[in-house]
Amino acid sequence: MPLPIALPYPPMECSQNERIPDGPQWQYEPKWDGFRCLAFRDGDEIYLQSKSAQPLARYFPEIVERLKLLEATQFVVDGELMVEIDGDLDFDALLLRIHPAESRVVKLANDTPATFVVFDILVNDAGEDVTGVPLRERRLILEKFASAYFAEGIRLSPASSQRSVVDEWYSQVGNALDGVVAKRIDLPYASGTRSAAVKIKHLRTADCVIGGYRLNKDKSGVGSLLLGLYDEKGKLQHVGFTSGFTTRERSPLLKRLREIEKPPGFTGRAPGGPSRWKSTEEPWFPLAPKLVVEVQFDHVSANRFRHGTRLMRWRTDKVPRQCKMDQIHIAEAASPLALLTPTPEPSHT
């Protein structure tokens, strides 16, 4: 009997909120930093679908094999694909999986196998669609499913109804988490909509040196500022970018920046060339380290901002050399992997 959910299937999404909502109608979960993934199994057929409905199975063959080993032969679960390096989660290592060469993918799957962290269930082990069931019941179905079937490489994401627990996650979990998610326990799985869940990111600010810039599309003004921070060796490391200027601001800002153009811009890690997502990359122009801006950011991975930052203000009162890497670190941050349930011991017959 085929699965009751057809491909492609839009996953449930989150709206964004500034504060963690409070009340008995909410369930709280960590917001993982990985690739969103719906995993479908129908007998020997395994299909991994990304948030944007793209197939992922060829990039994560080890997850396909681990799902095939589960005794349940029909199910659909929702979760996050992540890669662990040296006891922590590494988004850059995850990005390396999106590679056209099968041999490269297989090597990475063997060297740094991914983990699939599951936080919801859409079809149970009897092949029944449970998306119409409220989350409070769906979570119990998922926990029973995880207890019965999960093994190495397939983990259950924690959830709690206690505000004190989510506050602890939000304040102490390290850079591998964006923040937390709050979901309505009285609502069904809201495929393709943002009506049943909110995400709350851990927003912080940092003062950064402008080490370079890129032009906008028509080359008439600044498109983005390239941000840098000094490491412990005194090298200016590229850590991300900021943009969001008005049309009026772009041309005057370009004139201002051209007056201080000077290589190398960054003395440590510099902005890269073409990425795996783009066939070409716009050139960047180096600047003397004279200007400082304060930016707001939500997440750090491998000493870089994972997303574009929000420009808060120019810091004319700040000396560039004061802009150091320690601003973006969380001291004594716990590994988010500690939040996961232990991997079950292999069964012996």
Secondary structure by P-SEA (a helix, b strand, c coil): cccccccccccbbbbbbccccccccbbbbbbcccbbbbbbbcccbbbbbcccccccccccaaaaaaaaacccccbbbbbcccccccccccaaaaaacccccaaaaaaaaaabbbbbbbccccccccccccccccaaaaaaaaaaaaaacccccbbbbbbbccaaaaaaaacccccccccbbbbccccccccccccccccccbbbbbbbbbcccccccccccccbbbbbbbccccccccccccccccccaaaaaaaaaaaacccccccccccccccccccbbbbbbbbcccbbbbbbbccccccccccbbbbcccccccccccccccccccccccccccccccccccccc
